[in-house]
Amino acid sequence: MSYTYLITGATSDVGRTLIERMLRNAPDALVLAQGCGDLDKLAALCQRFPGQIRPFDVDLSDRAKVDTFMQLLDTSAPAPTHFIHLPALPVVNTKFKGFDQTRFDKDLEIEVHSAIRICRGILPAMTRAKFGRVLFIQTSYTIGCPPKNTAAYVMAKSAIGGLVKSLAVEYAKFGITVNCVAPSMMETNFLKDTPDLIVQASAADNPMGRNATPEDVVPAMAFLLSDEAGFITGVTLPVTGGSAIV
Amino acid sequence: MTEQDILTAVQDIFRDNFDDDTLVITRETCADDIEDWDSLEQINLLTAIEKKFNIKFKLADVRGLKNVGDLLDLVARMV
């Protein structure tokens, strides 16, 4: 069976590392890669894996565009066997009263509402095939006490956690697993709006003495996406170096 | 830049950060004196100070700060 990976937020550091990992030894696999205005970041991977990556430029904050994207996939691409949902707005360190409603709405649109619409689109085919892997990226901020000043981010990520558990139990009997990884602070472009001192303090306070990297997180993702992880569903797997433990 | 200039600028940053226009800080002011001054707020203060004075703190430099006086001395050495 050749696999088709639908990866949203594929242009992120984690997305690109994951694509490389999934295609490295899979010449018959296909990646449907969503980005938003930054598909050039996939150029090197497209050259390395010719014909195996199909980039799509889609604004996930626009429900109509998400629906159009799903219609396009339905008519022009193989049904995804794997769906990995990575998009998120960069975290801003802002007190609750400093957030405007727009920011909360946008976090929910990009992370949660898009996930619901895409899952509605892809789960019927996975159900028929009696096989599927759905994976989300959460955050260690949803484990235990979250840091202050991250309300919009933690709210959206927590909603993802609820969606994962609900879908997991509903689709388990169809051979579909739905899981999350929950990394601690990861040193990627995602932190561009986070003060250096917060990044340094997070590294210093981590039991491993450093922050996570995509190379730490992607192997955990690859495991949850693998055939052999078929009996693991509804879990949030912390990848934290010990900084957050369930 | 005099120590008083630095204190005045830092006080404005404290007032803005803690939303208290009447807040008065001295060299002896420490985290115990301001209810909301925790480790995260300290980083917010330091980040705002970095921006104001166009300086860059290292974590090791700021972890041992005991009060506003230590902070002012650190800034004075860097500007």
Chai-1 contact restraints between the chains, C-beta under 6 A:
chainA,res_idxA,chainB,res_idxB,connection_type,confidence,min_distance_angstrom,max_distance_angstrom,comment,restraint_id
A,K148,B,L40,contact,1.0,0.0,6.0,A-B,restraint_1
A,P195,B,T47,contact,1.0,0.0,6.0,A-B,restraint_2
A,L197,B,I43,contact,1.0,0.0,6.0,A-B,restraint_3
A,L197,B,L46,contact,1.0,0.0,6.0,A-B,restraint_4
A,I198,B,I43,contact,1.0,0.0,6.0,A-B,restraint_5
A,Q200,B,L59,contact,1.0,0.0,6.0,A-B,restraint_6
A,A204,B,L59,contact,1.0,0.0,6.0,A-B,restraint_7
